[in-house]
């Protein structure tokens, strides 16, 4: 019994040691969605394509479909939501659902869905 407990404790310690290096690895997401336009009923939604990278120390970078690179400033990050801002928009990413909302100063809203690549 004591040997089984020792093995279980050793396994838990090893698992805990392995989880941290994986958490610090770079994570990449491909986010696709569209700008939701208000007002005109005949306006077509604009497609948006972003590649998002979460680097070490929670460094966030984004690359648009047109090739522009953005370096957002993180406002908050918790188990549910990551909130960040750029000069163009404020972003809210929801960890559980993979939804990314971009809120523009003009009042427009974009909804994207992000998948790990």
N, C-alpha and C positions, 0 to 999 in steps of 0.2 A: 504494500500500500504506500509506504514512504517513497519507494522508487517511482511509482506512478505519479505521485504528487510532485516529486522533483522533476520528472520529465515534463509534466504539464506546465510547471512554472518556468522551466527552461525554454519551452516552446513559446510561451507568452512573451518572455523577454526578447527572444530572437525575432518574433513577429513585430514587437514594438520598435526594435532597432531597424527593421527593414521598411516600416511604414514611413518614417521621416525622410529618407532619401528619395522615395518615390514622390512624396508631397512637394519636394523642392524642384522636381524636374519640370521642364518647360511643357506647357499644355497648349495645344493649338486647336482652334475652333473655326469652322466655316459657318458664317451666318448669312442667311438669305431671307429676304422679306420685301416689304414695300412701304412706301410713304403713303400714309392715309391723308388724302386731301379733304379739307372741309369746304363747305359752300357749294360749289358747282357739282351738280349731279352727273354731268357728262364728262367730267375730268377723269382721265385714266390714271390709276395708281402708278407711281414711279418705282421700278424695281431697285433694290439696294443689295449689294454684295459686299460683305466684309470678311476679312480674315483676321481673327483676333488671337493674340498670343499672350498667355500669362507666363511670364518668365520667373526667374528666381527672385525672391524677396517681394513677391506680388507685383512685379513690374508689368505694366500692361502696355501693349502696343497694338495698333490696328492698321490694316492696309485696305484701302478701298478698291473696288473693282477697276477704277481708273488708274490705280497705281500710287495714289497719294498715301503717305504714311502719317499717321496721327499718333501722338503720345499723350493719351489722356491722363488727367490727374485724378487719383482715387480719392473719393470723398468719404466713403465708408465701405466696409466689407465684413459681412457676418455670414452665418450658416445659410441664410435665406437669400440675401440680396447683395450684389456688388453695385455700388453707385459711383459713377465717374463723370467727369466733364471735359469737354474740349472747347475751343472757341466757337465751334459750330452748333454743338448740342450738349445736352445732359443725357447720360445713358444709365439705364437701370437693367441689370442682368439678374435673372432669377435662377439660382443654382439648381433647384429641383426640377424645373420645367424646361430649362434651356431657352426661355423667352428673353429677348433683348428688346427693350423699348428705347427709342431715341426721341427726345423731346427738344424741339427747336424753339428758339426765341420767338419765331413768327407764329407759334401756336400749333404748327404741324406736328404730327406724331408718326413715327415709323415703328412697325412691329416686325421683328425678325425672329427666326428660330435658328438656334445654334447647335451644331453637331460636332462632336470631337473628331478631329481628323488624324 
